[in-house]
Amino acid sequence: MLTNSTILVTGGTGSFGNTFVPMTLAKYNPKKIIIYSRDEMKQWEMAKLYNGDPRVRFFIGDVRDRERLYRALDGVDYVVHAAATKIVPTAEYNPFECVKTNINGAMNLIDACIDRGVKRIVALSTDKASSPVNLYGATKLASDKLFIAGNSYSGGHDTRFSVVRYGNVMGSRGSVIPFFMSIRDTGELPITDTRMTRFMISLEQGVELVWHAFVDMVGGEIYVKKIPSMKVTEVATAVSPDAKHKIIGIRPGEKLHEQMISAEDSFYTYEYQEHFKILPAIHNWDTDKARIGDGRKVAEGFTYASDNNTEWMSVEALQGWMRDNAEKIGKI
C-alpha cells in the first residue's frame, strides 16, 4: 500500500519519525516521505542522515497553522500524525498550549486531509488517553474522538482516519530508561512508587502497528498492540543492579499503572492474535463485519492495564534489549 506513495509525518523529527522513516524506506520504497515539524534544528540534524536521498523531504510547519498544513499536504497519499505536546508536567503547567497542539492541531489536520484528498491517516495515541487523569491524556482522548468522528465528518470523501495506542516506548528521549542510565553512577535511582508498572514497547513495534493500521483500517478503529509489562523497580534493577531505590512519590498527573483499554471500552473491543481493536461507538460501527474481521469480542468489563497484563518482561530480557540497542537509547 505504501509503495511508491507520498507519506507525510507530522512531528516527524521525534522518536517515532526517526524510526518510521528508515524502516518505511527500506520496506516499502515510497516515492516521498515528508517530515513536517516546527523545529528547524531537529530537521537540520535529521536531514544529514538522508543527504542525497530524494525520497526524504523536510517542511517547516506547525499543526496549529491550518494554512501551512494545506500547503504541506498537496499531493500526499498517507499521513502519520505524531505531533503532540506530550510531557505530562509541561501540559499541567501550560494547559492552553497543550490544547492548541493536541486538540486544535488535530482538527486542523482532519480538515486539511479531507480537503486535500488524503487517502488514509493514522494518528498516534497514548495509554494516557484511556481513563485520563492528566491534561495530556485528556487532550489525547479528545484528539482520538476527533479522528474517529472524522470518518463521518468526511462525508462523501474517501479520506479515512484511525488511531494506534501504545504505552512507554523503551529508550526514547525523556523516558525512564535513559533517565536512569544518566544518573546510575550516583548509586541511587528515584522510584515514584514500588507498586508502579509500565507497558514496554519498542519503537520498531510501534512502527509495525502503524503499518498494520494502514492495511487493515476501514475507519475509526483504535489499535492497541499486545505488549509486556514491567515493574518500575525492575526497570531500575535492569539499568543498575546495585543501585539503591529512593521513593519520591507519584508526580502530579501520573498514574500508578498504565491503561490502554478501559472497562467502558470493553463493549466495543475485539481481540486478535497480536493486538486489540476498539471499534467506534458511533453509527453502529462496532457491529460492522468489515471492521470486526476475525476478531473475538472481549468480556464485558475487560481492561488492558500494565498491572493485570498476562505478559511480563524479565530483567534479563530488558538488559538484553539494552545491550542490543545501546547506541540509540535516549538519542531518538
N, C-alpha and C positions, 0 to 999 in steps of 0.2 A: 504493500500500500504506500509506503513512504518512499519507495524507489523512484528516482527522477522527479521528486516533488519539491516544492518550496515550503520550508518549515520556519516559523518564527517562534523564538523562545523569549518570553518576557522575563526580566530578571535573569537573563542568560549568563551573566558573569558570576553567578553564585555557585554553591557547591553542586547543585543539580545540573546546571548548564555545563559546568566543566567536566562532568561525567557523561551527560547525554550527548554532547557534540561528538567526541571521538568515537563513542560506541555506535552512534547512528551513522556517522560517515563510513565506518568500517562495515557495518551490516547491510545498510540499505543504499549507500551511494546516492543520496539525494542531490537534486540539481543545485540546491542552495539551502543553507541554514543561516537565518538572520538572527543575530544577537541584539535584542532590544533591551537597553538598560540606561540608567541615568548617570552612572559613574564612569567618567572618561578614563580615569587611571586604570580601573579594572579592565576596561575594554582594551586599552593600550597594551597592558600586560598579557591579556589573553590572545590578542591579535598576533603577538610574537610567536605563539605556538603554532599558528596556521599561516605563517608567512609564505605567500606564493600559492596558497590553495584557494582557487577562485570560488569554491563551494561555500566558503565561510565569509559572511559579511557582517558588518557592525553598524548599528543605528542608534545614535544617542536619542533617548526619549524617556518620558515618564508615563506610566499608565494613567496618571491623573490628567494628562493632556490628551483630550479626545481627538483634536485635530492632528496631532502628531501620530497617534495610532492609526488614523485613517490613511495617512501617507505611508506609514511603515507596512501596512497590510495589503498594499496594492500588489496583486498577483500571488498572494500567499494561499497555499492549499490547506496547511495544518498549523495549529498553534498549540504550544505548551505554555500554560500560564504559571510561571514560577515566581513572579514578582510579588513581594509581600513585605510589610513591616512585621517582623516576627519575634523579636526579642521581648519576652514577657514583661520584665520590669520597665523597659523602654515604653511599651504600649500603655502600661498602667500610669506612667507619669506624663505621657504625651498622647492622650486618648484621641484627640481630634485628628492628629497626624496619621494615626493607625487607621481610623475610619476613612480618611481621604484616600489612602492607598488601597486598603483591603476591600472596602465596600464600593466607594465611588469609582475606584480604578477598575473593579470587576465589571460594573455597569458600563463604563466607557468601552471596555474591551468587547463585551457582549454586543453592544450597539454597532461598533465598528466591524466586528466579524460578520454580523448578519448583512450589513450594508455592502461590505466588500466581497461577499460571496465565499467566505472561507468554508471549507467542507466540514472539518472536524476540529474541535477544541477540547483539550484535556487540561483541567485545572488541578493544580496540586493543593491538597488539603492537609490536615494535621489531626492527630489524635485529640488535640485540644478543642476541636470543633464539636466533639461528642460530649454532651452534657457540660458545656463550658463553665468554668469558674473564674476565668480571667478575660480581660478585654480582647486580647489577641484571639482567643478561642471563640469569643462571641462574634467578632468581625469575620472570622473564617467560616463560622456556621452561616452567617448572613450571606457571605460570598458563595458558599455551596448552594444555598437555596436559590440565589440569583442564577447561577449557572444551570441548575436543574430546570427552573422555570423558563430559562432562555429557549428551551426546546419547543415550548408552546408560543412564546413571545415571538419567535422567528417566523411564525405564520407559514406562508407557502414557500419560504426559502428552504433550501436543503441543508443549511447550517445546523450542526448538531453539537451538543455540549455534554461532557461527562466529567467526573471528578475521581481522582485517586487519593486515598488517605493512608498515611503511614506514620509511624512514630519516630523515635530517636534515631537519627542517621549516624551510624558508627563512624567516628573520626572526622566528622565535618567541622568546619570552623565554628568555634564558640560552644561546641558540645562538650560533654563531660570527660571523654577520654583524653583529648588534647589538653584540657584544663588540668586534669590530674597529672598528666605527664609533665606539664610545665612547672609543677610545684613539688613533685615527688622527692626531690633532693632535700627538701626540708624535713623529711621523715614523718610528716603529718598531713593527712588529707581530710578536708571538711566533708562531713556527711550530714545531709539535712535531717534524715530520719532513718534509723536502721531497718525499718519495715519497707522503705520505698523500693518500688520496682519500676522497670522501664522495658519497653519493647526494643529489640535490636534488629536493625535492617541496614544493609549496605547500600551505597548509592547505586551500585550496579543493579541490585534487586529493584530499587525504585524506578530506574530507567526501564527495566524489563516490564514492570507493571504498567507504565505509560504506553509502551509498545502494545501490550495486550489490550489495553483500553481502546486504542485507536482501531484495532482489528475487530474487537468484539462489540463495541458500543452501538446501541440503537439510538440512545439519547436519554440523559437524565440519571444514569447509573452512578453510584458511588462504589468504587472498587477498593477493597480492603485486603491487603496481602496477609497470608498466614506467616507469622514470623515468631522467633523465640523471644522469651523474656529473660531478664536478669535482675537480681537484687543489686542496688547501687553499691552496697558493701562488697559484693563480689566483683563488680567492675573495679572498685578501688583495689581489691586484692590482686586482680589480674595485672593492673598497672604497676603496683608496688607492694609485693607480698609482705614486706616487713614494716610498712608504714603504719603509724598509729592512726586511728579514726577519731576525729573531733566532731562531736554532734553539735550542729549550729542551728537546727530548726528549719522548718519549711519557710521559704521565701514568699512574699506577697504574690498571690495568684497561682501558686504552684500546687499541683496535685500529688497525693501520696502514691497513686497508681495511675498509669495511663489507660485510657479507654478509647476504643475505636468504634465499637458498636454498642449502643445503649439498649436497655430493655424496651424502650419505646420504639427503637428501630427494628426490633425483632419481628414485628408484624409484617415487615416488608423486606426481610433479609433472606437470601438464599446462599447455600454453601456449595463450594466447588472444591476440586482436589487441592488447589494451591491458593485459593482466595475466597473471600465472601463478596457478595454484591448486594448493596442496599438499593432497592428499586424506589422510584418516586412514588410518593403517596398521592399525588395529584392525577387526575384524569384516568384513574384505574390502571395506570401503567404498571403497578405492582403485580397485576394478574396477566400481563401481556406475555404470551408464549415466546415471542421473539426475544424479549428481554430476559426471560427466565432460562430459556435453553434447557440444559440438562441439570440445572440446579435443584438442590433439595432444600425445602423450607426449614429454617431453624425453629427450635421450640419457642413457644411464647415465653417471654421473659428472659431469653438468652442475652447474655452480654459477652463482649470480647474485650477483656481488660488484661493488663500486664500481670495482675496477681492471680487471675483464675485461668491463665493460659495452660494448655496441655503440653506445650513445648518450651523447654528451657535450655539456655546456652550455658555451658560449663565455663569455669575459669580457664581451663586448659584450652578450650575451643577459642575463647576470646584472645588469649595470648598468642595462639597460632595465627589468628586473623591479624593481630597487631604486627607480628613478625613479617607476614606476607605483604602488608600494606604500610610498612614503616615510613616509606618515602612520601606518602601523600596525607598522612594523618595531620589534621589541623591546617593543611595548606589549600584545601578546596572546600 
